Amino acid sequence: MNWWQLHGDQVVSALVFSAIGMFAFALFFFALPRVLPFSLKKEILEDENTALGIVIGAIVLGMAFIIGQAVG
């Protein structure tokens, strides 16, 4: 019995669930600016709002952890 016969199902399912997780995260990442009542680009780049950058980073990490646990 070769390696692929032993582990092929796990490899395929890991790839499928990784793709689903990346799609869900991308969907969240592109929906986030639309839900907020202000422009992320203006606040972070022009106004140099460091606190907002930290909060958005924490939100993105939180969603990544949640999606990772849900998919995996």
mmCIF file of the N, C-alpha and C atoms, coordinates in Angstrom:
data_MODEL
# 
_entry.id   MODEL 
# 
loop_
_atom_site.group_PDB 
_atom_site.id 
_atom_site.type_symbol 
_atom_site.label_atom_id 
_atom_site.label_alt_id 
_atom_site.label_comp_id 
_atom_site.label_asym_id 
_atom_site.label_entity_id 
_atom_site.label_seq_id 
_atom_site.pdbx_PDB_ins_code 
_atom_site.Cartn_x 
_atom_site.Cartn_y 
_atom_site.Cartn_z 
_atom_site.occupancy 
_atom_site.B_iso_or_equiv 
_atom_site.pdbx_formal_charge 
_atom_site.auth_seq_id 
_atom_site.auth_comp_id 
_atom_site.auth_asym_id 
_atom_site.auth_atom_id 
_atom_site.pdbx_PDB_model_num 
ATOM 1   N N  . MET A 1 1  ? 0.843   -1.169 0.000  1.00 0.00 ? 1  MET A N  1 
ATOM 2   C CA . MET A 1 1  ? 0.000   0.000  0.000  1.00 0.00 ? 1  MET A CA 1 
ATOM 3   C C  . MET A 1 1  ? 0.897   1.244  0.000  1.00 0.00 ? 1  MET A C  1 
ATOM 4   N N  . ASN A 1 2  ? 0.649   2.142  -0.948 1.00 0.00 ? 2  ASN A N  1 
ATOM 5   C CA . ASN A 1 2  ? 1.512   3.319  -1.036 1.00 0.00 ? 2  ASN A CA 1 
ATOM 6   C C  . ASN A 1 2  ? 0.959   4.468  -0.171 1.00 0.00 ? 2  ASN A C  1 
ATOM 7   N N  . TRP A 1 3  ? 1.720   5.542  -0.141 1.00 0.00 ? 3  TRP A N  1 
ATOM 8   C CA . TRP A 1 3  ? 1.387   6.672  0.715  1.00 0.00 ? 3  TRP A CA 1 
ATOM 9   C C  . TRP A 1 3  ? 0.061   7.300  0.311  1.00 0.00 ? 3  TRP A C  1 
ATOM 10  N N  . TRP A 1 4  ? -0.185  7.448  -0.989 1.00 0.00 ? 4  TRP A N  1 
ATOM 11  C CA . TRP A 1 4  ? -1.399  8.116  -1.453 1.00 0.00 ? 4  TRP A CA 1 
ATOM 12  C C  . TRP A 1 4  ? -2.652  7.332  -1.076 1.00 0.00 ? 4  TRP A C  1 
ATOM 13  N N  . GLN A 1 5  ? -2.579  6.018  -1.120 1.00 0.00 ? 5  GLN A N  1 
ATOM 14  C CA . GLN A 1 5  ? -3.734  5.213  -0.722 1.00 0.00 ? 5  GLN A CA 1 
ATOM 15  C C  . GLN A 1 5  ? -4.017  5.347  0.770  1.00 0.00 ? 5  GLN A C  1 
ATOM 16  N N  . LEU A 1 6  ? -2.986  5.536  1.551  1.00 0.00 ? 6  LEU A N  1 
ATOM 17  C CA . LEU A 1 6  ? -3.167  5.688  2.997  1.00 0.00 ? 6  LEU A CA 1 
ATOM 18  C C  . LEU A 1 6  ? -3.649  7.084  3.378  1.00 0.00 ? 6  LEU A C  1 
ATOM 19  N N  . HIS A 1 7  ? -3.127  8.114  2.709  1.00 0.00 ? 7  HIS A N  1 
ATOM 20  C CA . HIS A 1 7  ? -3.366  9.488  3.152  1.00 0.00 ? 7  HIS A CA 1 
ATOM 21  C C  . HIS A 1 7  ? -4.059  10.367 2.119  1.00 0.00 ? 7  HIS A C  1 
ATOM 22  N N  . GLY A 1 8  ? -4.463  9.833  1.000  1.00 0.00 ? 8  GLY A N  1 
ATOM 23  C CA . GLY A 1 8  ? -5.057  10.638 -0.068 1.00 0.00 ? 8  GLY A CA 1 
ATOM 24  C C  . GLY A 1 8  ? -6.331  11.352 0.349  1.00 0.00 ? 8  GLY A C  1 
ATOM 25  N N  . ASP A 1 9  ? -7.201  10.662 1.079  1.00 0.00 ? 9  ASP A N  1 
ATOM 26  C CA . ASP A 1 9  ? -8.449  11.288 1.519  1.00 0.00 ? 9  ASP A CA 1 
ATOM 27  C C  . ASP A 1 9  ? -8.195  12.468 2.449  1.00 0.00 ? 9  ASP A C  1 
ATOM 28  N N  . GLN A 1 10 ? -7.230  12.326 3.336  1.00 0.00 ? 10 GLN A N  1 
ATOM 29  C CA . GLN A 1 10 ? -6.924  13.416 4.262  1.00 0.00 ? 10 GLN A CA 1 
ATOM 30  C C  . GLN A 1 10 ? -6.344  14.617 3.517  1.00 0.00 ? 10 GLN A C  1 
ATOM 31  N N  . VAL A 1 11 ? -5.509  14.369 2.532  1.00 0.00 ? 11 VAL A N  1 
ATOM 32  C CA . VAL A 1 11 ? -4.916  15.456 1.760  1.00 0.00 ? 11 VAL A CA 1 
ATOM 33  C C  . VAL A 1 11 ? -5.991  16.211 0.990  1.00 0.00 ? 11 VAL A C  1 
ATOM 34  N N  . VAL A 1 12 ? -6.875  15.484 0.336  1.00 0.00 ? 12 VAL A N  1 
ATOM 35  C CA . VAL A 1 12 ? -7.948  16.121 -0.432 1.00 0.00 ? 12 VAL A CA 1 
ATOM 36  C C  . VAL A 1 12 ? -8.878  16.904 0.480  1.00 0.00 ? 12 VAL A C  1 
ATOM 37  N N  . SER A 1 13 ? -9.263  16.325 1.596  1.00 0.00 ? 13 SER A N  1 
ATOM 38  C CA . SER A 1 13 ? -10.165 17.051 2.499  1.00 0.00 ? 13 SER A CA 1 
ATOM 39  C C  . SER A 1 13 ? -9.475  18.280 3.095  1.00 0.00 ? 13 SER A C  1 
ATOM 40  N N  . ALA A 1 14 ? -8.187  18.200 3.395  1.00 0.00 ? 14 ALA A N  1 
ATOM 41  C CA . ALA A 1 14 ? -7.465  19.372 3.906  1.00 0.00 ? 14 ALA A CA 1 
ATOM 42  C C  . ALA A 1 14 ? -7.432  20.480 2.865  1.00 0.00 ? 14 ALA A C  1 
ATOM 43  N N  . LEU A 1 15 ? -7.216  20.131 1.606  1.00 0.00 ? 15 LEU A N  1 
ATOM 44  C CA . LEU A 1 15 ? -7.204  21.136 0.542  1.00 0.00 ? 15 LEU A CA 1 
ATOM 45  C C  . LEU A 1 15 ? -8.580  21.762 0.340  1.00 0.00 ? 15 LEU A C  1 
ATOM 46  N N  . VAL A 1 16 ? -9.619  20.941 0.376  1.00 0.00 ? 16 VAL A N  1 
ATOM 47  C CA . VAL A 1 16 ? -10.987 21.456 0.200  1.00 0.00 ? 16 VAL A CA 1 
ATOM 48  C C  . VAL A 1 16 ? -11.360 22.382 1.349  1.00 0.00 ? 16 VAL A C  1 
ATOM 49  N N  . PHE A 1 17 ? -11.105 21.964 2.585  1.00 0.00 ? 17 PHE A N  1 
ATOM 50  C CA . PHE A 1 17 ? -11.451 22.795 3.722  1.00 0.00 ? 17 PHE A CA 1 
ATOM 51  C C  . PHE A 1 17 ? -10.594 24.057 3.783  1.00 0.00 ? 17 PHE A C  1 
ATOM 52  N N  . SER A 1 18 ? -9.344  23.991 3.330  1.00 0.00 ? 18 SER A N  1 
ATOM 53  C CA . SER A 1 18 ? -8.512  25.191 3.263  1.00 0.00 ? 18 SER A CA 1 
ATOM 54  C C  . SER A 1 18 ? -9.081  26.175 2.255  1.00 0.00 ? 18 SER A C  1 
ATOM 55  N N  . ALA A 1 19 ? -9.519  25.678 1.119  1.00 0.00 ? 19 ALA A N  1 
ATOM 56  C CA . ALA A 1 19 ? -10.116 26.553 0.104  1.00 0.00 ? 19 ALA A CA 1 
ATOM 57  C C  . ALA A 1 19 ? -11.409 27.187 0.623  1.00 0.00 ? 19 ALA A C  1 
ATOM 58  N N  . ILE A 1 20 ? -12.232 26.411 1.316  1.00 0.00 ? 20 ILE A N  1 
ATOM 59  C CA . ILE A 1 20 ? -13.467 26.948 1.885  1.00 0.00 ? 20 ILE A CA 1 
ATOM 60  C C  . ILE A 1 20 ? -13.147 28.025 2.921  1.00 0.00 ? 20 ILE A C  1 
ATOM 61  N N  . GLY A 1 21 ? -12.172 27.773 3.766  1.00 0.00 ? 21 GLY A N  1 
ATOM 62  C CA . GLY A 1 21 ? -11.775 28.747 4.785  1.00 0.00 ? 21 GLY A CA 1 
ATOM 63  C C  . GLY A 1 21 ? -11.235 30.027 4.172  1.00 0.00 ? 21 GLY A C  1 
ATOM 64  N N  . MET A 1 22 ? -10.401 29.920 3.134  1.00 0.00 ? 22 MET A N  1 
ATOM 65  C CA . MET A 1 22 ? -9.867  31.115 2.487  1.00 0.00 ? 22 MET A CA 1 
ATOM 66  C C  . MET A 1 22 ? -10.970 31.898 1.789  1.00 0.00 ? 22 MET A C  1 
ATOM 67  N N  . PHE A 1 23 ? -11.930 31.197 1.198  1.00 0.00 ? 23 PHE A N  1 
ATOM 68  C CA . PHE A 1 23 ? -13.058 31.887 0.560  1.00 0.00 ? 23 PHE A CA 1 
ATOM 69  C C  . PHE A 1 23 ? -13.888 32.634 1.602  1.00 0.00 ? 23 PHE A C  1 
ATOM 70  N N  . ALA A 1 24 ? -14.177 31.997 2.718  1.00 0.00 ? 24 ALA A N  1 
ATOM 71  C CA . ALA A 1 24 ? -14.965 32.646 3.771  1.00 0.00 ? 24 ALA A CA 1 
ATOM 72  C C  . ALA A 1 24 ? -14.215 33.855 4.334  1.00 0.00 ? 24 ALA A C  1 
ATOM 73  N N  . PHE A 1 25 ? -12.908 33.731 4.523  1.00 0.00 ? 25 PHE A N  1 
ATOM 74  C CA . PHE A 1 25 ? -12.128 34.846 5.043  1.00 0.00 ? 25 PHE A CA 1 
ATOM 75  C C  . PHE A 1 25 ? -12.076 35.996 4.038  1.00 0.00 ? 25 PHE A C  1 
ATOM 76  N N  . ALA A 1 26 ? -11.907 35.690 2.758  1.00 0.00 ? 26 ALA A N  1 
ATOM 77  C CA . ALA A 1 26 ? -11.890 36.735 1.736  1.00 0.00 ? 26 ALA A CA 1 
ATOM 78  C C  . ALA A 1 26 ? -13.240 37.438 1.661  1.00 0.00 ? 26 ALA A C  1 
ATOM 79  N N  . LEU A 1 27 ? -14.311 36.675 1.782  1.00 0.00 ? 27 LEU A N  1 
ATOM 80  C CA . LEU A 1 27 ? -15.645 37.262 1.780  1.00 0.00 ? 27 LEU A CA 1 
ATOM 81  C C  . LEU A 1 27 ? -15.798 38.234 2.949  1.00 0.00 ? 27 LEU A C  1 
ATOM 82  N N  . PHE A 1 28 ? -15.361 37.828 4.127  1.00 0.00 ? 28 PHE A N  1 
ATOM 83  C CA . PHE A 1 28 ? -15.415 38.712 5.297  1.00 0.00 ? 28 PHE A CA 1 
ATOM 84  C C  . PHE A 1 28 ? -14.528 39.936 5.094  1.00 0.00 ? 28 PHE A C  1 
ATOM 85  N N  . PHE A 1 29 ? -13.330 39.722 4.563  1.00 0.00 ? 29 PHE A N  1 
ATOM 86  C CA . PHE A 1 29 ? -12.360 40.807 4.408  1.00 0.00 ? 29 PHE A CA 1 
ATOM 87  C C  . PHE A 1 29 ? -12.874 41.872 3.444  1.00 0.00 ? 29 PHE A C  1 
ATOM 88  N N  . PHE A 1 30 ? -13.575 41.452 2.377  1.00 0.00 ? 30 PHE A N  1 
ATOM 89  C CA . PHE A 1 30 ? -14.112 42.423 1.423  1.00 0.00 ? 30 PHE A CA 1 
ATOM 90  C C  . PHE A 1 30 ? -15.436 43.012 1.893  1.00 0.00 ? 30 PHE A C  1 
ATOM 91  N N  . ALA A 1 31 ? -16.136 42.349 2.796  1.00 0.00 ? 31 ALA A N  1 
ATOM 92  C CA . ALA A 1 31 ? -17.400 42.878 3.307  1.00 0.00 ? 31 ALA A CA 1 
ATOM 93  C C  . ALA A 1 31 ? -17.169 43.877 4.445  1.00 0.00 ? 31 ALA A C  1 
ATOM 94  N N  . LEU A 1 32 ? -16.057 43.766 5.136  1.00 0.00 ? 32 LEU A N  1 
ATOM 95  C CA . LEU A 1 32 ? -15.794 44.623 6.291  1.00 0.00 ? 32 LEU A CA 1 
ATOM 96  C C  . LEU A 1 32 ? -15.852 46.117 5.960  1.00 0.00 ? 32 LEU A C  1 
ATOM 97  N N  . PRO A 1 33 ? -15.191 46.610 4.914  1.00 0.00 ? 33 PRO A N  1 
ATOM 98  C CA . PRO A 1 33 ? -15.266 48.052 4.633  1.00 0.00 ? 33 PRO A CA 1 
ATOM 99  C C  . PRO A 1 33 ? -16.676 48.534 4.280  1.00 0.00 ? 33 PRO A C  1 
ATOM 100 N N  . ARG A 1 34 ? -17.481 47.649 3.733  1.00 0.00 ? 34 ARG A N  1 
ATOM 101 C CA . ARG A 1 34 ? -18.843 48.035 3.360  1.00 0.00 ? 34 ARG A CA 1 
ATOM 102 C C  . ARG A 1 34 ? -19.764 48.179 4.577  1.00 0.00 ? 34 ARG A C  1 
ATOM 103 N N  . VAL A 1 35 ? -19.452 47.498 5.657  1.00 0.00 ? 35 VAL A N  1 
ATOM 104 C CA . VAL A 1 35 ? -20.306 47.532 6.838  1.00 0.00 ? 35 VAL A CA 1 
ATOM 105 C C  . VAL A 1 35 ? -19.956 48.717 7.742  1.00 0.00 ? 35 VAL A C  1 
ATOM 106 N N  . LEU A 1 36 ? -18.720 49.146 7.708  1.00 0.00 ? 36 LEU A N  1 
ATOM 107 C CA . LEU A 1 36 ? -18.282 50.230 8.581  1.00 0.00 ? 36 LEU A CA 1 
ATOM 108 C C  . LEU A 1 36 ? -18.815 51.576 8.089  1.00 0.00 ? 36 LEU A C  1 
ATOM 109 N N  . PRO A 1 37 ? -19.154 52.474 9.011  1.00 0.00 ? 37 PRO A N  1 
ATOM 110 C CA . PRO A 1 37 ? -19.729 53.762 8.608  1.00 0.00 ? 37 PRO A CA 1 
ATOM 111 C C  . PRO A 1 37 ? -18.694 54.806 8.174  1.00 0.00 ? 37 PRO A C  1 
ATOM 112 N N  . PHE A 1 38 ? -17.432 54.419 8.049  1.00 0.00 ? 38 PHE A N  1 
ATOM 113 C CA . PHE A 1 38 ? -16.388 55.356 7.648  1.00 0.00 ? 38 PHE A CA 1 
ATOM 114 C C  . PHE A 1 38 ? -15.447 54.658 6.673  1.00 0.00 ? 38 PHE A C  1 
ATOM 115 N N  . SER A 1 39 ? -14.588 55.432 6.041  1.00 0.00 ? 39 SER A N  1 
ATOM 116 C CA . SER A 1 39 ? -13.645 54.896 5.072  1.00 0.00 ? 39 SER A CA 1 
ATOM 117 C C  . SER A 1 39 ? -12.391 54.392 5.790  1.00 0.00 ? 39 SER A C  1 
ATOM 118 N N  . LEU A 1 40 ? -12.151 53.097 5.679  1.00 0.00 ? 40 LEU A N  1 
ATOM 119 C CA . LEU A 1 40 ? -10.951 52.524 6.295  1.00 0.00 ? 40 LEU A CA 1 
ATOM 120 C C  . LEU A 1 40 ? -9.685  53.114 5.696  1.00 0.00 ? 40 LEU A C  1 
ATOM 121 N N  . LYS A 1 41 ? -9.679  53.234 4.375  1.00 0.00 ? 41 LYS A N  1 
ATOM 122 C CA . LYS A 1 41 ? -8.493  53.736 3.686  1.00 0.00 ? 41 LYS A CA 1 
ATOM 123 C C  . LYS A 1 41 ? -8.152  55.156 4.147  1.00 0.00 ? 41 LYS A C  1 
ATOM 124 N N  . LYS A 1 42 ? -9.162  56.019 4.237  1.00 0.00 ? 42 LYS A N  1 
ATOM 125 C CA . LYS A 1 42 ? -8.926  57.396 4.671  1.00 0.00 ? 42 LYS A CA 1 
ATOM 126 C C  . LYS A 1 42 ? -8.448  57.436 6.122  1.00 0.00 ? 42 LYS A C  1 
ATOM 127 N N  . GLU A 1 43 ? -9.105  56.684 6.971  1.00 0.00 ? 43 GLU A N  1 
ATOM 128 C CA . GLU A 1 43 ? -8.758  56.729 8.401  1.00 0.00 ? 43 GLU A CA 1 
ATOM 129 C C  . GLU A 1 43 ? -7.346  56.207 8.658  1.00 0.00 ? 43 GLU A C  1 
ATOM 130 N N  . ILE A 1 44 ? -6.965  55.126 7.995  1.00 0.00 ? 44 ILE A N  1 
ATOM 131 C CA . ILE A 1 44 ? -5.663  54.510 8.277  1.00 0.00 ? 44 ILE A CA 1 
ATOM 132 C C  . ILE A 1 44 ? -4.532  55.214 7.534  1.00 0.00 ? 44 ILE A C  1 
ATOM 133 N N  . LEU A 1 45 ? -4.730  55.506 6.241  1.00 0.00 ? 45 LEU A N  1 
ATOM 134 C CA . LEU A 1 45 ? -3.643  56.087 5.453  1.00 0.00 ? 45 LEU A CA 1 
ATOM 135 C C  . LEU A 1 45 ? -3.523  57.594 5.617  1.00 0.00 ? 45 LEU A C  1 
ATOM 136 N N  . GLU A 1 46 ? -4.640  58.314 5.486  1.00 0.00 ? 46 GLU A N  1 
ATOM 137 C CA . GLU A 1 46 ? -4.555  59.769 5.523  1.00 0.00 ? 46 GLU A CA 1 
ATOM 138 C C  . GLU A 1 46 ? -4.511  60.314 6.954  1.00 0.00 ? 46 GLU A C  1 
ATOM 139 N N  . ASP A 1 47 ? -5.386  59.824 7.805  1.00 0.00 ? 47 ASP A N  1 
ATOM 140 C CA . ASP A 1 47 ? -5.436  60.322 9.183  1.00 0.00 ? 47 ASP A CA 1 
ATOM 141 C C  . ASP A 1 47 ? -4.450  59.611 10.105 1.00 0.00 ? 47 ASP A C  1 
ATOM 142 N N  . GLU A 1 48 ? -3.822  58.555 9.621  1.00 0.00 ? 48 GLU A N  1 
ATOM 143 C CA . GLU A 1 48 ? -2.840  57.756 10.376 1.00 0.00 ? 48 GLU A CA 1 
ATOM 144 C C  . GLU A 1 48 ? -3.390  57.310 11.722 1.00 0.00 ? 48 GLU A C  1 
ATOM 145 N N  . ASN A 1 49 ? -4.572  56.741 11.687 1.00 0.00 ? 49 ASN A N  1 
ATOM 146 C CA . ASN A 1 49 ? -5.255  56.286 12.899 1.00 0.00 ? 49 ASN A CA 1 
ATOM 147 C C  . ASN A 1 49 ? -4.712  54.900 13.284 1.00 0.00 ? 49 ASN A C  1 
ATOM 148 N N  . THR A 1 50 ? -3.703  54.881 14.123 1.00 0.00 ? 50 THR A N  1 
ATOM 149 C CA . THR A 1 50 ? -3.049  53.639 14.535 1.00 0.00 ? 50 THR A CA 1 
ATOM 150 C C  . THR A 1 50 ? -3.988  52.748 15.339 1.00 0.00 ? 50 THR A C  1 
ATOM 151 N N  . ALA A 1 51 ? -4.785  53.347 16.196 1.00 0.00 ? 51 ALA A N  1 
ATOM 152 C CA . ALA A 1 51 ? -5.711  52.570 17.024 1.00 0.00 ? 51 ALA A CA 1 
ATOM 153 C C  . ALA A 1 51 ? -6.707  51.801 16.157 1.00 0.00 ? 51 ALA A C  1 
ATOM 154 N N  . LEU A 1 52 ? -7.199  52.434 15.100 1.00 0.00 ? 52 LEU A N  1 
ATOM 155 C CA . LEU A 1 52 ? -8.121  51.744 14.201 1.00 0.00 ? 52 LEU A CA 1 
ATOM 156 C C  . LEU A 1 52 ? -7.424  50.592 13.501 1.00 0.00 ? 52 LEU A C  1 
ATOM 157 N N  . GLY A 1 53 ? -6.187  50.781 13.110 1.00 0.00 ? 53 GLY A N  1 
ATOM 158 C CA . GLY A 1 53 ? -5.432  49.695 12.482 1.00 0.00 ? 53 GLY A CA 1 
ATOM 159 C C  . GLY A 1 53 ? -5.277  48.503 13.407 1.00 0.00 ? 53 GLY A C  1 
ATOM 160 N N  . ILE A 1 54 ? -5.026  48.769 14.673 1.00 0.00 ? 54 ILE A N  1 
ATOM 161 C CA . ILE A 1 54 ? -4.888  47.692 15.657 1.00 0.00 ? 54 ILE A CA 1 
ATOM 162 C C  . ILE A 1 54 ? -6.222  46.977 15.859 1.00 0.00 ? 54 ILE A C  1 
ATOM 163 N N  . VAL A 1 55 ? -7.314  47.737 15.947 1.00 0.00 ? 55 VAL A N  1 
ATOM 164 C CA . VAL A 1 55 ? -8.637  47.132 16.138 1.00 0.00 ? 55 VAL A CA 1 
ATOM 165 C C  . VAL A 1 55 ? -9.033  46.298 14.919 1.00 0.00 ? 55 VAL A C  1 
ATOM 166 N N  . ILE A 1 56 ? -8.822  46.819 13.722 1.00 0.00 ? 56 ILE A N  1 
ATOM 167 C CA . ILE A 1 56 ? -9.157  46.067 12.506 1.00 0.00 ? 56 ILE A CA 1 
ATOM 168 C C  . ILE A 1 56 ? -8.284  44.811 12.411 1.00 0.00 ? 56 ILE A C  1 
ATOM 169 N N  . GLY A 1 57 ? -7.022  44.924 12.768 1.00 0.00 ? 57 GLY A N  1 
ATOM 170 C CA . GLY A 1 57 ? -6.150  43.750 12.776 1.00 0.00 ? 57 GLY A CA 1 
ATOM 171 C C  . GLY A 1 57 ? -6.636  42.688 13.749 1.00 0.00 ? 57 GLY A C  1 
ATOM 172 N N  . ALA A 1 58 ? -7.098  43.117 14.919 1.00 0.00 ? 58 ALA A N  1 
ATOM 173 C CA . ALA A 1 58 ? -7.637  42.165 15.899 1.00 0.00 ? 58 ALA A CA 1 
ATOM 174 C C  . ALA A 1 58 ? -8.918  41.512 15.391 1.00 0.00 ? 58 ALA A C  1 
ATOM 175 N N  . ILE A 1 59 ? -9.761  42.289 14.719 1.00 0.00 ? 59 ILE A N  1 
ATOM 176 C CA . ILE A 1 59 ? -10.989 41.722 14.150 1.00 0.00 ? 59 ILE A CA 1 
ATOM 177 C C  . ILE A 1 59 ? -10.659 40.693 13.071 1.00 0.00 ? 59 ILE A C  1 
ATOM 178 N N  . VAL A 1 60 ? -9.704  41.022 12.220 1.00 0.00 ? 60 VAL A N  1 
ATOM 179 C CA . VAL A 1 60 ? -9.317  40.099 11.147 1.00 0.00 ? 60 VAL A CA 1 
ATOM 180 C C  . VAL A 1 60 ? -8.722  38.817 11.733 1.00 0.00 ? 60 VAL A C  1 
ATOM 181 N N  . LEU A 1 61 ? -7.867  38.941 12.736 1.00 0.00 ? 61 LEU A N  1 
ATOM 182 C CA . LEU A 1 61 ? -7.304  37.747 13.374 1.00 0.00 ? 61 LEU A CA 1 
ATOM 183 C C  . LEU A 1 61 ? -8.388  36.913 14.060 1.00 0.00 ? 61 LEU A C  1 
ATOM 184 N N  . GLY A 1 62 ? -9.307  37.582 14.724 1.00 0.00 ? 62 GLY A N  1 
ATOM 185 C CA . GLY A 1 62 ? -10.414 36.862 15.362 1.00 0.00 ? 62 GLY A CA 1 
ATOM 186 C C  . GLY A 1 62 ? -11.249 36.083 14.359 1.00 0.00 ? 62 GLY A C  1 
ATOM 187 N N  . MET A 1 63 ? -11.579 36.715 13.241 1.00 0.00 ? 63 MET A N  1 
ATOM 188 C CA . MET A 1 63 ? -12.340 36.012 12.205 1.00 0.00 ? 63 MET A CA 1 
ATOM 189 C C  . MET A 1 63 ? -11.537 34.848 11.614 1.00 0.00 ? 63 MET A C  1 
ATOM 190 N N  . ALA A 1 64 ? -10.244 35.060 11.451 1.00 0.00 ? 64 ALA A N  1 
ATOM 191 C CA . ALA A 1 64 ? -9.405  33.974 10.927 1.00 0.00 ? 64 ALA A CA 1 
ATOM 192 C C  . ALA A 1 64 ? -9.393  32.783 11.888 1.00 0.00 ? 64 ALA A C  1 
ATOM 193 N N  . PHE A 1 65 ? -9.305  33.045 13.180 1.00 0.00 ? 65 PHE A N  1 
ATOM 194 C CA . PHE A 1 65 ? -9.336  31.960 14.154 1.00 0.00 ? 65 PHE A CA 1 
ATOM 195 C C  . PHE A 1 65 ? -10.683 31.237 14.147 1.00 0.00 ? 65 PHE A C  1 
ATOM 196 N N  . ILE A 1 66 ? -11.760 32.006 14.098 1.00 0.00 ? 66 ILE A N  1 
ATOM 197 C CA . ILE A 1 66 ? -13.095 31.407 14.086 1.00 0.00 ? 66 ILE A CA 1 
ATOM 198 C C  . ILE A 1 66 ? -13.305 30.555 12.844 1.00 0.00 ? 66 ILE A C  1 
ATOM 199 N N  . ILE A 1 67 ? -12.948 31.074 11.678 1.00 0.00 ? 67 ILE A N  1 
ATOM 200 C CA . ILE A 1 67 ? -13.115 30.318 10.439 1.00 0.00 ? 67 ILE A CA 1 
ATOM 201 C C  . ILE A 1 67 ? -12.220 29.090 10.445 1.00 0.00 ? 67 ILE A C  1 
ATOM 202 N N  . GLY A 1 68 ? -10.999 29.250 10.953 1.00 0.00 ? 68 GLY A N  1 
ATOM 203 C CA . GLY A 1 68 ? -10.089 28.108 11.015 1.00 0.00 ? 68 GLY A CA 1 
ATOM 204 C C  . GLY A 1 68 ? -10.616 26.986 11.892 1.00 0.00 ? 68 GLY A C  1 
ATOM 205 N N  . GLN A 1 69 ? -11.200 27.337 13.020 1.00 0.00 ? 69 GLN A N  1 
ATOM 206 C CA . GLN A 1 69 ? -11.764 26.317 13.911 1.00 0.00 ? 69 GLN A CA 1 
ATOM 207 C C  . GLN A 1 69 ? -13.031 25.703 13.334 1.00 0.00 ? 69 GLN A C  1 
ATOM 208 N N  . ALA A 1 70 ? -13.826 26.513 12.660 1.00 0.00 ? 70 ALA A N  1 
ATOM 209 C CA . ALA A 1 70 ? -15.069 26.003 12.091 1.00 0.00 ? 70 ALA A CA 1 
ATOM 210 C C  . ALA A 1 70 ? -14.805 25.054 10.935 1.00 0.00 ? 70 ALA A C  1 
ATOM 211 N N  . VAL A 1 71 ? -13.799 25.375 10.120 1.00 0.00 ? 71 VAL A N  1 
ATOM 212 C CA . VAL A 1 71 ? -13.507 24.561 8.955  1.00 0.00 ? 71 VAL A CA 1 
ATOM 213 C C  . VAL A 1 71 ? -12.705 23.328 9.337  1.00 0.00 ? 71 VAL A C  1 
ATOM 214 N N  . GLY A 1 72 ? -11.751 23.507 10.231 1.00 0.00 ? 72 GLY A N  1 
ATOM 215 C CA . GLY A 1 72 ? -10.849 22.403 10.581 1.00 0.00 ? 72 GLY A CA 1 
ATOM 216 C C  . GLY A 1 72 ? -11.431 21.573 11.629 1.00 0.00 ? 72 GLY A C  1 
# 
